[in-house]
Amino acid sequence: MSSQRNTMSGTQASVAAGTAAVLAGMAHAQGSDKIKVGMLGCGGRNNGAVRQCLQADPGVEVIAMADLFEHKVRSTRDSLAKEAADRVKVADDHMFWGYDCHEKLAQCEADLLLMATAPAFRGRQLMAAVKAGKHVFTEKPVATDVTGCREVMEASRLAAEKGLSIVAGTQRRHEFSRVELMKRIHEGAIGELVGGQCYWYGEGIWFRGASAGMSELDWQCENWYHFTWLSGDQICEQHIHNIDVLNWCFDGPPVKITALGGRQWRSTNEEQVRIAKEVCKKYNNGSEEGWEKYNGDIWDHIYAEFE
């Protein structure tokens, strides 16, 4: 993505912004040069975010990790400790897993929590962090349904009351070149905005089989991107970046949306279908009947008009 080939990419800048918010609001005010960080989610995105956080300030120390799966917590701790043993200090009693791991993480002594889990759980996880007095960097999207949105809005209100900072992973807002570009647009450099288009073309994404000992719910969470209730579909999960840029251009959201779309490639991709049938047999007494429900339900092409 060419827009991320600057000195600091948008993603790096958004994580750095979260670190800076803690510095401004808490660490320096208390006379400390250390920021204790906890990780909620030990997948690829949060492994990237914690590395960016370590780069953002030399005072960052990682002291806790949590994920639905134990093996991800342990492998993340081991790999990060090899890279930065003096700043990754996660004791055994500061590693948490399971569906309540966010509650346990929120009670540790971290100042800042980096949150990158399946979006469906973000609202309750954010609320737990704010109630525990934590600053938060949370990946986008922050919710997948109305209930989740209301949880996030309430957590944001409570955070403001407590003087806590929340920075979201809508990274374009923190990309230096794009901030300057938007400033010029709003100053009228290209005249009045009367319309625009944004696009996101992408390849397929991982689709994993079921490991030994996994429940069907565990497996869906492992493949959260492919299920609408967990991801909000690809528009919510990925295209939110460019939609956010359009909202930024026009200083607010649209008043009306008309959209259409469908599913074609994802239903016929041979490798994904093969995995879906294997998973179906695992949870359906060896039968492939009804395998389609294990193939995910998000769409793969969508068109929308915003007014």
C-alpha positions, 0 to 999 in steps of 0.5 A, spaced: 500 500 500 503 506 497 500 510 502 504 506 508 511 507 505 512 514 509 517 514 514 512 512 519 506 508 516 499 510 518 499 503 523 505 505 526 503 512 527 496 510 530 500 505 535 504 511 537 499 516 538 496 511 543 503 511 546 503 518 546 496 519 549 498 515 555 505 519 556 501 525 556 495 523 560 499 519 565 506 517 565 510 523 566 504 526 570 506 521 575 514 522 574 515 515 571 518 514 565 515 507 564 509 505 560 507 498 562 503 495 556 498 489 556 496 485 550 489 483 548 489 478 542 496 475 540 495 474 533 498 477 527 495 484 528 497 485 535 504 482 534 505 488 529 502 493 534 506 491 540 512 491 536 510 498 533 509 500 541 516 498 543 519 502 537 514 508 539 518 510 546 524 507 550 520 507 556 515 501 554 515 495 557 510 489 556 508 486 562 502 481 560 498 478 555 492 475 553 488 471 548 483 466 547 488 460 545 493 458 550 498 456 545 498 463 542 500 467 548 506 462 550 508 463 543 508 470 542 511 471 549 517 467 547 518 470 540 518 477 543 522 476 549 527 473 544 527 480 540 527 485 546 528 481 553 530 487 557 523 490 555 518 484 555 517 481 562 511 477 562 511 472 568 507 466 568 502 469 572 501 475 567 499 470 561 491 469 560 487 465 556 480 463 555 473 467 553 474 471 560 481 473 559 480 480 557 477 481 565 483 478 568 488 482 563 484 488 565 486 487 573 493 487 572 498 493 573 498 495 565 497 502 564 496 501 556 492 495 553 493 494 546 486 490 543 486 486 537 481 481 537 475 479 533 471 485 533 464 482 536 467 482 543 470 489 542 465 493 546 465 488 552 473 488 552 473 496 551 468 497 557 472 492 562 479 496 560 476 503 561 472 500 568 479 498 570 482 505 569 486 503 563 488 507 557 487 503 550 489 502 543 483 498 540 484 496 533 478 497 528 472 496 527 470 497 534 463 493 533 459 489 529 452 491 531 448 496 534 449 493 541 457 493 540 456 500 538 452 502 544 457 499 548 463 502 545 460 509 546 458 508 553 466 506 554 468 512 551 463 516 555 466 513 561 473 514 559 472 521 558 470 522 565 476 518 568 481 522 563 483 516 560 485 516 552 482 511 547 486 511 540 483 507 535 486 503 529 483 508 523 490 509 521 489 514 516 487 519 521 494 519 524 498 518 517 502 525 516 501 526 509 494 524 509 493 529 515 496 535 511 492 533 505 486 533 508 487 540 511 488 543 504 482 540 502 478 543 508 481 549 506 478 549 499 485 547 495 480 543 490 474 547 491 467 545 494 467 537 494 461 535 491 462 527 490 468 522 490 469 514 490 473 510 494 475 502 492 478 497 496 480 491 492 484 485 496 485 478 495 483 472 500 485 471 507 487 465 511 481 460 512 484 455 518 482 448 519 480 445 526 485 443 531 484 438 536 480 440 542 477 446 539 470 447 540 466 449 534 465 456 537 473 456 538 474 454 531 469 460 528 473 465 533 479 462 530 476 464 523 473 470 525 474 474 519 469 469 515 463 470 519 459 476 519 457 476 527 464 476 528 467 481 523 461 485 521 463 483 514 469 485 509 466 492 509 466 493 516 473 490 517 477 492 512 474 498 507 472 502 514 479 505 512 477 508 506 470 510 508 473 513 514 477 517 509 470 519 505 467 521 512 473 525 514 473 529 507 465 531 508 466 532 515 461 527 517 457 521 516 452 520 510 445 521 511 443 515 506 446 509 504 444 504 498 448 498 497 448 491 494 453 485 493 453 478 493 458 472 494 461 468 489 468 467 489 468 465 497 463 459 495 467 456 490 474 457 492 477 450 492 481 450 498 476 454 502 471 449 500 475 443 502 477 446 509 470 447 510 468 440 508 473 437 513 471 442 519 463 440 517 465 432 518 469 434 525 463 437 528 457 433 524 459 426 526 463 425 520 458 427 515 459 433 510 452 434 509 450 442 511 458 443 510 456 450 507 455 453 513 462 452 515 464 456 509 463 462 512 457 467 510 461 474 509 460 477 501 466 478 497 463 483 492 459 490 495 457 496 492 454 502 495 452 509 494 453 514 500 449 520 500 
